[in-house]
Amino acid sequence: MAKYPGVAKMFRGRTPPVVRERGRRVAFALLILMVIQGTGASSALGQGNNQQRRSVKEILADPQLWAKDFPTVLANISSWAQVEQRIAIFPTRALGTTPYRTSAEAERVGAILRSSLRPNDQQKASVVPWFEDDSFRVVVGDGEMQLLPRNLSLETVKKRLGQPESVTPIAITGNTERRPVVLLLYSYAGGAVVYAEDTYSPVPGMVNRVFLDVNSVIRAMS
């Protein structure tokens, strides 16, 4: 199963690195800026925050942090474990974080996932081109699923979970000269649940996606 460096590797180790470094001055300058901002944010974590840390199970069960179809993702998390270490939860679909160079490579993985998913029209695995790093990804969802609450804000996340354990920037680049995607990652439960903010979003402070560590979720549900 061929893989290449990409988003799947950004969580290896305690501090997620830059997803792909292409040496472009603009991306590098952006990253340095975000590191400075992230360091400042991280240094402030815990100040005046006496709220008890929430467990993975408690986070996954919080109805204000997930939408009505999210339990279907949890019901199929063992299927995801066959092909992914982490998945990204978007408002209407779940995306694998492993990037593939070709659609054929991704389709082989998609077939494995598809064969083990529980029968459900919304839980069909497919392959999509992923513009952020010009890769192909395995995705589950028909575009109509409701996995995250509409307009979920980081303010809501912090009210429910307290301050994150860390705030880390990553820059995602592709094979073109377009502007990189820069995310701020807000980590909870030892990195098992990570909320991501798109720094270029027209509406600041909104959750763009949530990364789940598949094995941590399985252990929490057992």
ZIDA-V794223 format. One record per backbone hydrogen bond with DSSP energy under -1.0 kcal/mol. CO is the residue of the C=O (numbers start at 0). NH is the residue of the N-H. E is the energy in kcal/mol with one decimal. If there is no record, write none. Layout:
# ZIDA-V794223
CO,NH,E  CO,NH,E
This chain:
# ZIDA-V794223
5,8,-1.7  6,9,-1.7  8,11,-1.4  23,27,-2.5  24,28,-2.7  25,29,-2.4  26,30,-2.5  27,31,-2.5  28,32,-2.2  29,33,-2.5  30,34,-2.8  31,35,-2.2  32,36,-2.3  33,37,-3.5  34,38,-2.9  35,39,-2.0  36,40,-2.4  37,41,-3.0  38,42,-2.3  41,44,-1.3  43,46,-1.7  45,48,-1.8  54,58,-2.3  55,59,-2.6  56,60,-1.3  58,61,-1.2  61,64,-1.7  66,69,-1.6  68,71,-1.3  69,72,-1.3  69,73,-1.6  70,74,-2.3  73,76,-1.4  75,79,-1.6  76,80,-1.6  78,81,-1.1  79,82,-1.9  79,83,-2.5  84,213,-2.4  85,96,-1.3  86,211,-2.7  87,94,-3.0  88,209,-1.9  90,146,-3.1  92,89,-2.8  93,139,-3.0  94,87,-3.2  99,135,-1.8  101,105,-1.7  102,106,-2.6  103,107,-1.7  104,108,-1.3  105,109,-2.8  106,110,-2.2  107,111,-1.2  108,112,-2.2  109,113,-3.0  110,114,-1.9  112,116,-1.1  119,122,-1.3  123,140,-1.4  125,138,-2.9  127,136,-2.7  129,134,-1.6  134,129,-3.5  135,99,-1.7  136,127,-2.4  137,95,-3.2  138,125,-2.7  139,93,-2.9  145,68,-2.6  146,66,-2.0  148,151,-1.2  151,206,-3.0  152,156,-1.8  153,157,-2.7  154,158,-2.0  155,159,-2.0  156,160,-2.9  157,161,-2.3  165,186,-2.2  167,184,-3.2  169,182,-2.3  170,19,-1.0  171,180,-2.5  180,171,-3.4  181,198,-2.4  182,169,-2.3  183,196,-2.4  184,167,-2.2  185,194,-2.6  186,164,-2.8  187,192,-1.8  188,191,-1.2  191,212,-2.4  192,187,-2.4  193,210,-3.1  194,185,-3.5  195,207,-3.4  195,208,-1.1  196,183,-2.3  197,200,-1.8  204,153,-2.7  208,195,-2.7  209,88,-3.7  210,193,-2.4  211,86,-1.8  212,216,-2.1  213,217,-2.3  214,218,-2.4  215,219,-2.0  216,220,-1.7
